[in-house]
Amino acid sequence: MVMGKKTVGVKKRLAKFLKANRRPPLWVTLKTKRRVVTSPARRFWRHNKLKV
């Protein structure tokens, strides 16, 4: 998977998925009294593959 062989649209989508793969900020966890701890968009690269 070389990035030079990908189109610009695929790269933009991959960057979007990469940004979404972060944990929610700490202030969200504090504000919701630990009700929100994980993000539904989280994924591990070995378990879930993207359909880009």
Backbone atoms as SQL, in Angstrom:
CREATE TABLE atoms (id INTEGER PRIMARY KEY, chain TEXT, resi INTEGER, resn TEXT, atom TEXT, x REAL, y REAL, z REAL);
INSERT INTO atoms VALUES
  (1, 'A', 1, 'MET', 'N', 0.843, -1.189, 0.000),
  (2, 'A', 1, 'MET', 'CA', 0.000, 0.000, 0.000),
  (3, 'A', 1, 'MET', 'C', 0.886, 1.248, 0.000),
  (4, 'A', 2, 'VAL', 'N', 1.298, 1.630, -1.169),
  (5, 'A', 2, 'VAL', 'CA', 2.141, 2.803, -1.310),
  (6, 'A', 2, 'VAL', 'C', 1.242, 4.013, -1.550),
  (7, 'A', 3, 'MET', 'N', 1.521, 5.108, -0.848),
  (8, 'A', 3, 'MET', 'CA', 0.662, 6.280, -0.957),
  (9, 'A', 3, 'MET', 'C', 0.775, 6.949, -2.333),
  (10, 'A', 4, 'GLY', 'N', 1.876, 6.737, -3.034),
  (11, 'A', 4, 'GLY', 'CA', 2.029, 7.341, -4.346),
  (12, 'A', 4, 'GLY', 'C', 1.076, 6.769, -5.388),
  (13, 'A', 5, 'LYS', 'N', 0.568, 5.572, -5.146),
  (14, 'A', 5, 'LYS', 'CA', -0.344, 4.936, -6.100),
  (15, 'A', 5, 'LYS', 'C', -1.803, 5.232, -5.810),
  (16, 'A', 6, 'LYS', 'N', -2.082, 5.980, -4.740),
  (17, 'A', 6, 'LYS', 'CA', -3.464, 6.281, -4.384),
  (18, 'A', 6, 'LYS', 'C', -3.901, 7.607, -4.976),
  (19, 'A', 7, 'THR', 'N', -5.185, 7.722, -5.262),
  (20, 'A', 7, 'THR', 'CA', -5.709, 8.982, -5.774),
  (21, 'A', 7, 'THR', 'C', -5.901, 9.960, -4.625),
  (22, 'A', 8, 'VAL', 'N', -6.132, 11.207, -4.969),
  (23, 'A', 8, 'VAL', 'CA', -6.275, 12.249, -3.958),
  (24, 'A', 8, 'VAL', 'C', -7.522, 12.004, -3.101),
  (25, 'A', 9, 'GLY', 'N', -8.601, 11.532, -3.722),
  (26, 'A', 9, 'GLY', 'CA', -9.822, 11.279, -2.971),
  (27, 'A', 9, 'GLY', 'C', -9.651, 10.199, -1.927),
  (28, 'A', 10, 'VAL', 'N', -8.916, 9.138, -2.275),
  (29, 'A', 10, 'VAL', 'CA', -8.680, 8.049, -1.329),
  (30, 'A', 10, 'VAL', 'C', -7.817, 8.548, -0.181),
  (31, 'A', 11, 'LYS', 'N', -6.820, 9.374, -0.479),
  (32, 'A', 11, 'LYS', 'CA', -5.953, 9.918, 0.559),
  (33, 'A', 11, 'LYS', 'C', -6.729, 10.807, 1.517),
  (34, 'A', 12, 'LYS', 'N', -7.658, 11.599, 0.962),
  (35, 'A', 12, 'LYS', 'CA', -8.470, 12.468, 1.821),
  (36, 'A', 12, 'LYS', 'C', -9.376, 11.647, 2.730),
  (37, 'A', 13, 'ARG', 'N', -9.935, 10.568, 2.192),
  (38, 'A', 13, 'ARG', 'CA', -10.789, 9.712, 3.014),
  (39, 'A', 13, 'ARG', 'C', -9.984, 9.007, 4.098),
  (40, 'A', 14, 'LEU', 'N', -8.777, 8.564, 3.751),
  (41, 'A', 14, 'LEU', 'CA', -7.927, 7.925, 4.748),
  (42, 'A', 14, 'LEU', 'C', -7.545, 8.905, 5.850),
  (43, 'A', 15, 'ALA', 'N', -7.279, 10.161, 5.487),
  (44, 'A', 15, 'ALA', 'CA', -6.946, 11.177, 6.483),
  (45, 'A', 15, 'ALA', 'C', -8.142, 11.449, 7.388),
  (46, 'A', 16, 'LYS', 'N', -9.347, 11.428, 6.822),
  (47, 'A', 16, 'LYS', 'CA', -10.559, 11.635, 7.616),
  (48, 'A', 16, 'LYS', 'C', -10.737, 10.501, 8.624),
  (49, 'A', 17, 'PHE', 'N', -10.520, 9.249, 8.179),
  (50, 'A', 17, 'PHE', 'CA', -10.629, 8.115, 9.084),
  (51, 'A', 17, 'PHE', 'C', -9.547, 8.167, 10.157),
  (52, 'A', 18, 'LEU', 'N', -8.376, 8.658, 9.790),
  (53, 'A', 18, 'LEU', 'CA', -7.281, 8.751, 10.758),
  (54, 'A', 18, 'LEU', 'C', -7.606, 9.768, 11.849),
  (55, 'A', 19, 'LYS', 'N', -8.220, 10.897, 11.452),
  (56, 'A', 19, 'LYS', 'CA', -8.590, 11.911, 12.432),
  (57, 'A', 19, 'LYS', 'C', -9.721, 11.423, 13.331),
  (58, 'A', 20, 'ALA', 'N', -10.617, 10.606, 12.778),
  (59, 'A', 20, 'ALA', 'CA', -11.744, 10.099, 13.563),
  (60, 'A', 20, 'ALA', 'C', -11.326, 8.977, 14.510),
  (61, 'A', 21, 'ASN', 'N', -10.140, 8.447, 14.332),
  (62, 'A', 21, 'ASN', 'CA', -9.704, 7.293, 15.120),
  (63, 'A', 21, 'ASN', 'C', -9.041, 7.711, 16.433),
  (64, 'A', 22, 'ARG', 'N', -9.361, 8.878, 16.930),
  (65, 'A', 22, 'ARG', 'CA', -8.804, 9.335, 18.187),
  (66, 'A', 22, 'ARG', 'C', -9.838, 9.189, 19.298),
  (67, 'A', 23, 'ARG', 'N', -9.359, 9.182, 20.525),
  (68, 'A', 23, 'ARG', 'CA', -10.268, 9.121, 21.668),
  (69, 'A', 23, 'ARG', 'C', -10.951, 10.471, 21.849),
  (70, 'A', 24, 'PRO', 'N', -12.105, 10.512, 22.504),
  (71, 'A', 24, 'PRO', 'CA', -12.738, 11.808, 22.770),
  (72, 'A', 24, 'PRO', 'C', -11.899, 12.608, 23.762),
  (73, 'A', 25, 'PRO', 'N', -11.975, 13.931, 23.714),
  (74, 'A', 25, 'PRO', 'CA', -11.165, 14.740, 24.627),
  (75, 'A', 25, 'PRO', 'C', -11.548, 14.492, 26.089),
  (76, 'A', 26, 'LEU', 'N', -10.606, 14.793, 26.971),
  (77, 'A', 26, 'LEU', 'CA', -10.840, 14.534, 28.388),
  (78, 'A', 26, 'LEU', 'C', -11.965, 15.390, 28.950),
  (79, 'A', 27, 'TRP', 'N', -12.109, 16.603, 28.416),
  (80, 'A', 27, 'TRP', 'CA', -13.151, 17.475, 28.966),
  (81, 'A', 27, 'TRP', 'C', -14.539, 16.905, 28.702),
  (82, 'A', 28, 'VAL', 'N', -14.698, 16.119, 27.620),
  (83, 'A', 28, 'VAL', 'CA', -15.993, 15.480, 27.340),
  (84, 'A', 28, 'VAL', 'C', -16.283, 14.421, 28.399),
  (85, 'A', 29, 'THR', 'N', -15.248, 13.646, 28.749),
  (86, 'A', 29, 'THR', 'CA', -15.415, 12.623, 29.779),
  (87, 'A', 29, 'THR', 'C', -15.774, 13.258, 31.117),
  (88, 'A', 30, 'LEU', 'N', -15.131, 14.365, 31.447),
  (89, 'A', 30, 'LEU', 'CA', -15.414, 15.041, 32.713),
  (90, 'A', 30, 'LEU', 'C', -16.803, 15.666, 32.711),
  (91, 'A', 31, 'LYS', 'N', -17.181, 16.264, 31.591),
  (92, 'A', 31, 'LYS', 'CA', -18.468, 16.951, 31.523),
  (93, 'A', 31, 'LYS', 'C', -19.630, 15.971, 31.607),
  (94, 'A', 32, 'THR', 'N', -19.474, 14.770, 31.043),
  (95, 'A', 32, 'THR', 'CA', -20.560, 13.793, 31.044),
  (96, 'A', 32, 'THR', 'C', -20.455, 12.830, 32.228),
  (97, 'A', 33, 'LYS', 'N', -19.586, 13.133, 33.181),
  (98, 'A', 33, 'LYS', 'CA', -19.395, 12.285, 34.371),
  (99, 'A', 33, 'LYS', 'C', -19.092, 10.840, 33.987),
  (100, 'A', 34, 'ARG', 'N', -18.172, 10.677, 33.060),
  (101, 'A', 34, 'ARG', 'CA', -17.668, 9.382, 32.573),
  (102, 'A', 34, 'ARG', 'C', -18.707, 8.541, 31.864),
  (103, 'A', 35, 'ARG', 'N', -19.790, 9.165, 31.428),
  (104, 'A', 35, 'ARG', 'CA', -20.770, 8.428, 30.628),
  (105, 'A', 35, 'ARG', 'C', -20.210, 8.187, 29.227),
  (106, 'A', 36, 'VAL', 'N', -19.503, 9.174, 28.695),
  (107, 'A', 36, 'VAL', 'CA', -18.860, 9.044, 27.389),
  (108, 'A', 36, 'VAL', 'C', -17.377, 8.782, 27.640),
  (109, 'A', 37, 'VAL', 'N', -16.933, 7.565, 27.399),
  (110, 'A', 37, 'VAL', 'CA', -15.526, 7.220, 27.592),
  (111, 'A', 37, 'VAL', 'C', -14.895, 6.823, 26.265),
  (112, 'A', 38, 'THR', 'N', -15.634, 6.061, 25.458),
  (113, 'A', 38, 'THR', 'CA', -15.085, 5.616, 24.186),
  (114, 'A', 38, 'THR', 'C', -15.811, 6.298, 23.033),
  (115, 'A', 39, 'SER', 'N', -15.179, 6.278, 21.890),
  (116, 'A', 39, 'SER', 'CA', -15.762, 6.864, 20.689),
  (117, 'A', 39, 'SER', 'C', -16.280, 5.738, 19.798),
  (118, 'A', 40, 'PRO', 'N', -17.471, 5.902, 19.190),
  (119, 'A', 40, 'PRO', 'CA', -17.981, 4.838, 18.317),
  (120, 'A', 40, 'PRO', 'C', -17.179, 4.695, 17.025),
  (121, 'A', 41, 'ALA', 'N', -16.378, 5.699, 16.682),
  (122, 'A', 41, 'ALA', 'CA', -15.596, 5.637, 15.447),
  (123, 'A', 41, 'ALA', 'C', -14.233, 4.989, 15.647),
  (124, 'A', 42, 'ARG', 'N', -13.912, 4.573, 16.874),
  (125, 'A', 42, 'ARG', 'CA', -12.613, 3.967, 17.118),
  (126, 'A', 42, 'ARG', 'C', -12.504, 2.626, 16.415),
  (127, 'A', 43, 'ARG', 'N', -11.308, 2.342, 15.888),
  (128, 'A', 43, 'ARG', 'CA', -11.092, 1.054, 15.246),
  (129, 'A', 43, 'ARG', 'C', -9.623, 0.709, 15.335),
  (130, 'A', 44, 'PHE', 'N', -9.341, -0.583, 15.388),
  (131, 'A', 44, 'PHE', 'CA', -7.970, -1.083, 15.422),
  (132, 'A', 44, 'PHE', 'C', -7.650, -1.613, 14.034),
  (133, 'A', 45, 'TRP', 'N', -6.495, -1.300, 13.526),
  (134, 'A', 45, 'TRP', 'CA', -6.173, -1.583, 12.125),
  (135, 'A', 45, 'TRP', 'C', -6.158, -3.066, 11.810),
  (136, 'A', 46, 'ARG', 'N', -5.947, -3.919, 12.813),
  (137, 'A', 46, 'ARG', 'CA', -5.937, -5.348, 12.546),
  (138, 'A', 46, 'ARG', 'C', -7.334, -5.943, 12.568),
  (139, 'A', 47, 'HIS', 'N', -8.239, -5.362, 13.354),
  (140, 'A', 47, 'HIS', 'CA', -9.567, -5.964, 13.545),
  (141, 'A', 47, 'HIS', 'C', -10.573, -5.511, 12.484),
  (142, 'A', 48, 'ASN', 'N', -10.660, -4.210, 12.239),
  (143, 'A', 48, 'ASN', 'CA', -11.672, -3.688, 11.316),
  (144, 'A', 48, 'ASN', 'C', -10.975, -3.024, 10.134),
  (145, 'A', 49, 'LYS', 'N', -11.293, -3.453, 8.943),
  (146, 'A', 49, 'LYS', 'CA', -10.718, -2.858, 7.742),
  (147, 'A', 49, 'LYS', 'C', -11.668, -1.805, 7.181),
  (148, 'A', 50, 'LEU', 'N', -11.094, -0.780, 6.560),
  (149, 'A', 50, 'LEU', 'CA', -11.879, 0.310, 5.995),
  (150, 'A', 50, 'LEU', 'C', -12.323, -0.046, 4.587),
  (151, 'A', 51, 'LYS', 'N', -13.491, 0.438, 4.221),
  (152, 'A', 51, 'LYS', 'CA', -13.949, 0.333, 2.839),
  (153, 'A', 51, 'LYS', 'C', -13.779, 1.705, 2.206),
  (154, 'A', 52, 'VAL', 'N', -12.562, 1.974, 1.745),
  (155, 'A', 52, 'VAL', 'CA', -12.246, 3.307, 1.207),
  (156, 'A', 52, 'VAL', 'C', -12.599, 3.387, -0.250);
